Amino acid sequence: MKAVIYARYSSDNQREESIEGQIRECTAFAEKNGITILRHYIDRAFSAKTDNRPEFQNMIKDSSQGLFEIVLVWKLDRFSRNRYDSAHYKAILKKNNVKVVSATEKISEGSEGILMESILEGFAEYYSADLSEKIVRGMTENALKHKYNGGGKTIGYVIDKDQCFQIDPLTAPLVLEAYKRYDKGATMKEIRDWMNEQGFRNSRGNPIAYSGVEHILSNRRYIGEYRYQDIVVPGGIPQIVPQDLFDRVQARLDKNKRAPARFKAEDEYILSGKLFCGYCGEVMVGESGTGRNGVHHYYKCSSIKRKLKNCSKKTVKKAWLEDKVIQRIKMFLDEPNTVEAVISMVMDMQERENLSIPAFEQQLRETNTAIDNLLNAIQQGILTKSTKERLERLEAERDELEQKIAAEKLAKPKISEEFIRYWFKRFQHLDTSNLDQRKMLINTFVNSIYLFDDKALVNFNYKDGTETINFSEVECALKQRASLSGSDLEILSPPR
């Protein structure tokens, strides 16, 4: 019998030893009962009250391949603590000729076994619901007393021995200073950099991120408001930030959120790291400057910027160049021959990448042939001690090869042609005016770009994917497309 092990624990405060213990007992059970383990599926910090567990879902999906007959768990509550989910997924596994086996709970195969399994699943669900009610009741009592209820610690406060919030004399003044700086016009990036220079760290001991600054500037705890679910207590904890300062900061945050983000794309150079000077080979970097018409953004050869080499490469307008590259990717995606070439490449690569499966399958065919030959000899009356030993060795070798093939197929499932076509179709319909989707196109398809004054050499991420883009030809193609059906991109004049 071939099996996989499913192991799980529920919360972040449980340790990896929990998983190791489950796997150890499941492995011992498998060895005792002659079961071969092909793979481990492990979900960390996922509750069994829901089926939204990535490795659990992968295991259910893989069961349809017919590579294993058993899902081995430490206890049935590792599989699910919801009777509906348990019945639903066990039905799927049963359809795929797979059954769930507990390594520590002895359940017989007959009708009494079904009853026992139902009782264990019901108890697991009751235990989970009862524990949840007790936790909620205890946390509600804590909230009514304004006590700390777990979760990430808040910068500016410490938790005393009675689990109450107290002002931290070291970090609270820095929190107040962050509010004052933002109120006076500092950006979140500037505040983030300042806080990290001051040695600020988040609850996990890491430097403050941009999102961390946003959370600090909007956290109502700093005006003394205690909140837990529906319980809100003004003045429930010590106040760090005055109410009027807090209100001004919230008004500015709200204004910035509602402000149009039309300049966001201009601040991010999406070709960075992939764009190189065609003349000297140095990386090209982003640069901005202020003129009469506002801020202008460019790509510039880093050797000129740092005065390392005497390079003749002209500075290029950022928006113009990025639009040209995006447009060429769109044209690349619309070419049927390209799609077929990539599909052929991926399928060929999959075959070449996993050399083990074809080799194992060839060995398995040879072993089965040898077994058939021995069986024919036995049927003809040729049976000796060496014949029997040879047959036993071949059968053991066949079982081992079947297990290796199954393990290889589970470790790296094959991508189908249909999926690759669907994947291409998604990219063909991306919104090229959206910054994140423009970045996705660049990062997925472009390996590097060597830029000259009149053309660009683009290396795409597929075999023989090097192309030369003549800017004059692209301009003509864009104008033709715009006259026929409207262009996806605004046509910009080339840089001077």
Number of C-alpha atoms within 10 A of each C-alpha: 13 20 22 26 23 25 25 27 20 14 11 10 8 12 12 12 9 14 18 12 13 22 22 13 15 25 21 12 17 20 12 9 10 10 18 17 21 19 18 16 16 19 19 19 15 18 18 24 20 11 17 11 16 13 17 22 14 12 20 17 13 17 23 15 13 11 21 25 19 21 23 28 25 25 20 20 22 20 26 23 25 21 16 12 16 19 14 11 18 17 14 16 22 13 12 19 14 22 17 20 20 19 20 14 14 11 16 12 8 9 9 11 13 12 13 16 18 15 12 18 23 16 15 22 19 14 14 17 15 12 12 12 12 11 12 12 12 12 17 18 13 16 21 15 13 22 21 19 15 8 7 9 13 16 19 21 22 18 15 12 7 8 15 18 22 14 19 14 11 11 18 19 14 17 20 18 15 22 23 17 15 18 19 10 10 13 11 20 14 14 20 21 16 15 20 15 10 11 10 19 16 15 13 8 8 10 17 19 17 14 12 14 21 15 12 17 20 15 15 17 22 27 21 20 17 22 17 16 7 8 11 14 16 13 14 20 21 17 19 19 21 13 14 10 15 21 15 15 21 17 13 14 18 11 11 11 10 9 9 9 10 8 9 9 15 17 14 14 18 20 22 14 13 18 25 25 25 19 14 16 15 18 20 28 20 20 19 15 9 9 8 6 6 7 12 16 19 20 25 23 29 21 19 17 12 8 10 10 13 9 16 13 18 16 18 22 21 22 17 16 20 17 19 20 21 20 19 17 19 18 13 16 18 15 10 9 11 15 17 14 13 18 19 12 14 17 16 11 11 14 14 11 10 14 10 14 18 13 12 19 15 13 15 20 12 14 18 16 12 16 19 13 13 19 17 12 13 14 10 9 9 11 13 10 7 9 15 14 11 15 17 13 13 19 16 11 16 20 12 15 20 16 19 17 20 19 19 17 15 19 11 10 11 12 11 11 14 9 11 17 14 11 11 15 14 10 17 17 10 15 12 19 14 11 14 13 14 19 16 16 18 19 15 11 16 22 17 20 24 21 25 17 17 10 16 22 18 22 19 19 15 15 10 9 14 16 13 13 17 14 16 11 11 16 15 11 15 20 14 13 12 15 10 9 8 12 15 16 14 13 14 13 9 13 13 8
